[in-house]
Amino acid sequence: MAPTAAATLAVPDGRHLRNGRQIPSERYSDQPYVVRTDDGAWLCILTTGSGHEGATGQHVVSHRSLDQGRTWTESAELEPASGPEASYAVPLKVAGGRVYVFYNHNTDNLRAVRADDPPYPGGWCARVDSLGHFVFKYSDDHGRTWSERRFVVPVRETAIDRANPYGGRVRFFWNVGKPLVHAGAAYVPLHKVGGFGDGFFTRSEGWLLRSDNLSVEQDPAKIRWETLPEGEVGLCAPAGGGRIAEEQSIVTLGDGTFYAVWRTVDGHPATARSRNGGRTWTPSAYLQFADGRRIKHPRAANFVWAAGGGRYLYWFHNHGGRGYSDRNPVWIAGGIERDTAEGRTIAWSEPEILLYDDDAFVRMSYPDLIQEDGRWFVTETQKELARVHEVDGTLLAGLWAQFGEPLVTRAGLLQEWKKSSATPDEVAVELPALPAFLVSDEAAADLGTLDRRAGLSLELWLEVTGPVEGGRVLASNRTADGRGFSLRTTKTQGVELIVGDGRVENRWRSDAGILAAAGRHHLVTTIDGGPKTITFVADGRLLDGGAERQFGWGRFSPHLRELNGQKTLTLATAGAVRVREARVFSRALRTSEAVLNYRAGSLN
């Protein structure tokens, strides 16, 4: 079949969604997961349909690409749109080249199921894509065609099934976690559901389906299955958390440990480890950065991927929401294996923005990671448009470099200053022109906006010698009419950034308490004109709002043109909080660069 061209609208920032290569779909588009087949193709499995998520006609298709997602073949249907709902497919390629695809199938063609009233009038939910039977089909020709017969995976009944409105006679479940093979056995995640109501799923748990012979058995009817963990309860939220524990993503570590992450409604993702192939697990805990701070994440898919050489990547959204919203931008952290007394685990770096869209309400999710020829790619979907994106390898390398030797970055350095013994209480340092975020497009007939996606960073070493008072200006090029930027202290022992161009003004506060301790502190304030975000990295930590607020990073107006104010940067070099060293960069520093600059110490 003739390939279809991928639509592309170039934006001068590789993180922007529109720079991706489109994956064909009918309209609804979910879980664009990829395996590389033995003939060199990318095989993408997709849940799609002509309606919205959960609508009648939702089914599973596949596409092949021989040019890293630039073009795709027409779809091959695993299930027809005219049949019962088939949804949430995940692929697994085994030795010998066979590809299995596992998915939900509403085989009994139920048109409604019992649910809570409210929110469902009369107690019936007409959405029937997360129930039925867990099934698979397979391909022996690299995804060109699929077996006519589908095979049912037997799933052990457990307490959450018996507690549903049907006593387990009808099963509620779905899956987004990619399967894996370990020690010759195949493992397929499954997310069991207890009922439908507020938030759609009202209770959920994580399980694993293990087959000891799928990788070698040619007759699918003879494949053996068991449901793990042992016992009646799957992977749940940590003690004291909510009833939601779903969309488990699992990797195996170098010592054979299973490492799982999943979403909750607690404002944090959860994690657990198994040392015996999924039969038992450590108590669930909230996921943490390497320094012990809890990672923040809403009710959205979060994924862990093995990246080779004991390295890992983690996709998440970096805020403490408890619902489905705010999946833009996507953040990514890098992980490395660390030994503990109980076995290996993963230590996670400070994160970077991986992808974003200009429309803050656009939600991207359900990604996959592909490594090929030393290059990195991710897929994602906005539920009606799936894409492939090539990722800048230096961004990923920077994440892992946070655990290595410190290195001071100088790329884009506009100005550098260091306090001497003779420095007065306030100094004015020459400040070259800062890059414009927006300019008039001289090539356009209407002279409209050209977004340069530019940015800048202000790096300071501060010394705190006494109580911090609010309103103390630490660094500023701001004019009387509001052009430029100003960084000042707050009453909560933090800082606030004010930016403006004389037409637009924005401000964003840091977390409280970052200047509470006496002594030297490192602060990098970054204004990123790509996703239009303001971030603070304080003493090597990307601020995330802590327990006080949902977000640690903020957004500024897409109409802000530039921050050129006075031609000097005024620095406060006396008082309870004083600037000892300063740098201004004509670009947005990455989080990793800010972390390594802090670890390197002085700006010498």
C-alpha positions, 0 to 999 in steps of 0.5 A, spaced: 500 500 500 502 507 498 505 510 504 501 517 507 506 523 508 506 526 515 504 533 516 509 537 519 509 545 521 516 547 523 517 551 529 524 553 531 524 549 537 525 541 537 520 540 543 514 543 540 509 538 538 508 541 531 515 539 529 513 531 530 511 526 524 504 525 524 502 517 525 495 516 521 489 515 525 481 515 523 480 521 528 481 518 535 488 516 536 491 513 543 497 509 545 501 509 539 506 504 541 512 501 537 516 495 536 522 494 531 520 488 527 526 483 524 525 486 517 527 493 520 520 496 520 517 500 526 510 497 527 506 502 531 500 499 534 494 504 535 487 504 538 483 509 533 476 510 531 472 515 528 469 518 534 471 520 541 474 516 546 470 510 548 465 511 542 462 505 538 467 503 533 473 504 537 478 498 534 485 496 534 490 497 527 497 497 526 502 501 521 509 500 518 514 505 517 521 504 514 523 511 515 523 512 522 516 515 522 516 520 516 511 515 512 507 510 514 503 504 510 495 504 510 492 501 516 492 493 517 486 492 522 486 487 528 479 488 529 474 491 525 470 498 526 464 494 525 465 489 531 465 490 539 469 495 542 477 493 541 481 498 545 488 499 549 493 495 545 500 493 547 505 490 543 510 485 544 516 482 539 519 475 541 525 471 539 523 469 532 520 475 530 513 474 532 509 480 534 503 479 539 498 485 541 494 484 547 488 489 548 481 489 551 475 486 547 468 487 549 466 480 546 460 480 549 458 486 546 455 489 552 452 496 551 451 499 558 454 496 565 452 498 572 455 504 575 454 509 580 448 514 580 450 520 580 454 521 576 451 516 571 443 517 571 439 511 573 446 507 574 448 505 567 454 507 564 454 507 556 462 507 555 464 500 554 471 500 552 474 498 559 471 491 560 470 484 557 476 480 555 483 481 555 485 478 548 491 477 543 492 476 536 499 475 533 503 476 526 508 472 523 510 477 517 512 483 521 505 486 522 503 486 515 497 481 517 494 478 523 491 472 526 484 471 524 483 468 531 483 472 537 485 468 544 483 470 551 488 471 556 485 467 562 486 472 568 485 470 575 479 473 579 481 477 585 477 481 590 477 487 586 473 483 581 468 480 586 467 487 589 464 490 582 457 490 581 457 484 577 461 480 583 466 478 577 462 475 572 463 482 568 470 484 568 472 491 568 480 493 566 484 496 561 492 496 560 497 502 557 503 498 560 508 495 555 509 488 556 516 485 557 520 479 557 525 477 563 528 470 564 525 467 558 518 469 561 513 474 558 509 479 563 503 483 561 501 489 565 493 489 567 489 495 571 483 492 574 478 496 575 473 496 581 467 500 578 465 506 574 463 513 577 466 520 579 472 520 575 470 514 571 474 509 574 472 509 582 478 504 584 483 501 581 489 496 582 495 493 578 497 486 576 501 482 571 500 476 567 506 472 566 507 466 561 513 462 562 512 459 554 509 465 550 516 466 547 517 459 545 510 456 544 508 456 536 501 454 538 497 460 541 492 455 544 498 452 548 500 458 552 500 458 559 498 464 564 498 466 571 496 472 575 501 476 579 502 478 585 500 472 589 494 473 593 488 478 593 490 485 592 494 488 586 499 494 586 495 499 590 496 507 592 501 508 598 498 507 605 493 513 606 493 514 599 487 514 595 483 508 591 486 509 585 493 505 583 493 504 575 497 505 569 503 501 571 509 501 567 515 496 569 522 495 567 527 490 569 534 493 573 540 489 572 539 485 578 533 482 575 529 487 580 522 489 577 521 496 578 514 499 577 511 506 577 504 508 576 499 514 577 494 515 583 490 521 585 494 523 591 498 528 587 504 524 587 506 518 582 507 511 586 512 506 585 514 499 588 519 493 586 519 486 586 525 481 587 522 475 585 519 476 578 512 480 580 510 475 585 511 479 591 512 487 592 515 492 596 510 496 600 508 502 595 511 508 596 511 515 593 516 516 587 522 521 589 528 524 586 535 522 588 535 527 594 529 524 597 523 529 595 517 527 592 516 527 585 509 531 583 504 528 578 497 528 576 492 523 574 496 522 568 500 516 565 507 516 567 512 511 564 519 509 565 523 506 560 530 502 560 535 506 556 541 502 556 547 501 560 544 502 567 540 508 565 533 510 565 528 515 563 521 517 566 516 521 563 511 525 567 508 532 568 511 535 574 505 538 578 501 536 584 494 536 580 489 530 582 485 530 576 486 529 569 488 536 567 495 539 565 499 534 561 502 540 558 508 540 558 511 534 558 517 533 563 523 528 563 528 525 568 534 521 567 535 515 572 541 511 574 541 504 578 543 505 585 545 499 590 541 498 596 541 493 602 535 490 599 537 490 591 538 495 586 533 501 585 533 508 580 535 514 583 532 520 579 535 527 576 532 533 576 527 534 570 527 538 563 521 540 559 521 534 553 515 536 549 510 542 549 504 545 545 502 553 545 495 551 547 496 550 555 489 546 554 492 540 549 494 534 553 499 529 551 500 522 553 501 515 552 508 515 549 513 510 547 520 510 547 524 508 541 532 508 540 535 507 533 542 508 530 544 512 536 538 516 536 532 517 540 525 518 538 518 518 542 511 517 540 505 521 544 498 522 542 493 528 544 487 523 543 486 526 536 493 526 533 499 522 534 506 523 532 513 521 533 518 526 535 526 526 535 529 528 541 535 532 542 540 526 545 544 532 548 538 533 553 538 526 555 545 526 556 545 532 560 540 528 565 544 523 566 550 527 567 547 530 573 550 524 577 557 525 574 563 530 574 560 538 575 561 542 569 560 549 568 557 552 562 559 558 558 555 557 552 551 563 551 554 567 556 552 575 555 555 578 562 559 575 568 560 579 574 564 577 581 564 581 588 570 584 590 572 587 597 572 594 594 565 593 591 560 598 593 553 596 596 550 597 589 553 596 582 551 597 575 554 592 570 553 593 563 548 589 560 548 587 552 542 587 548 537 581 550 534 576 545 527 578 543 522 573 544 517 576 539 519 580 533 515 582 527 515 578 521 518 582 515 517 577 510 509 576 512 504 581 508 501 583 514 508 584 518 505 579 523 508 575 529 514 571 528 516 567 535 523 566 536 522 561 541 528 565 545 530 565 552 535 567 557 537 565 564 540 569 570 545 565 575 546 568 582 550 566 587 547 569 593 550 570 601 544 570 606 547 573 613 540 575 616 533 575 616 530 576 609 525 582 608 520 582 602 521 587 597 529 587 596 531 588 589 537 583 588 538 584 580 534 588 575 534 592 569 527 594 569 525 601 567 520 606 570 515 604 565 516 597 566 521 594 561 525 589 563 526 584 569 527 585 576 528 579 581 526 581 589 526 577 595 519 575 598 516 575 605 516 568 605 524 567 604 524 566 597 524 570 590 519 573 585 521 575 578 517 581 575 518 581 567 515 586 562 516 590 556 511 596 557 505 593 554 505 586 558 507 584 565 508 578 569 510 575 575 512 568 578 514 567 585 519 561 587 517 556 593 518 559 600 524 558 604 529 557 599 533 563 602 532 561 610 538 558 611 544 563 612 550 562 608 551 561 600 545 560 595 545 558 588 539 561 584 538 560 576 532 564 574 530 561 567 525 565 562 524 560 556 521 563 550 519 556 547 514 553 552 513 560 555 515 558 562 519 561 568 523 556 572 527 557 578 533 552 580 535 553 587 541 550 590 541 544 585 533 543 585 528 545 580 523 548 584 516 544 584 511 548 589 513 543 594 507 542 599 504 549 598 502 549 591 501 545 585 506 548 580 513 550 582 514 553 574 509 558 571 507 561 565 508 568 562 504 571 556 505 569 549 505 576 548 511 578 551 516 581 546 522 582 550 526 584 556 530 590 554 530 595 559 536 599 562 543 598 559 545 596 565 544 590 570 543 593 578 545 588 583 544 589 590 551 587 594 549 589 601 544 587 606 541 581 609 541 578 602 547 580 597 549 578 590 556 575 590 557 573 583 552 573 577 551 571 570 546 573 564 545 568 559 542 570 552 538 563 552 534 559 557 539 554 561 537 547 561 535 544 568 542 540 568 546 546 566 544 549 572 545 543 576 552 542 574 553 549 575 551 549 582 555 543 583 561 546 580 561 552 586 564 558 584 563 562 578 571 563 577 
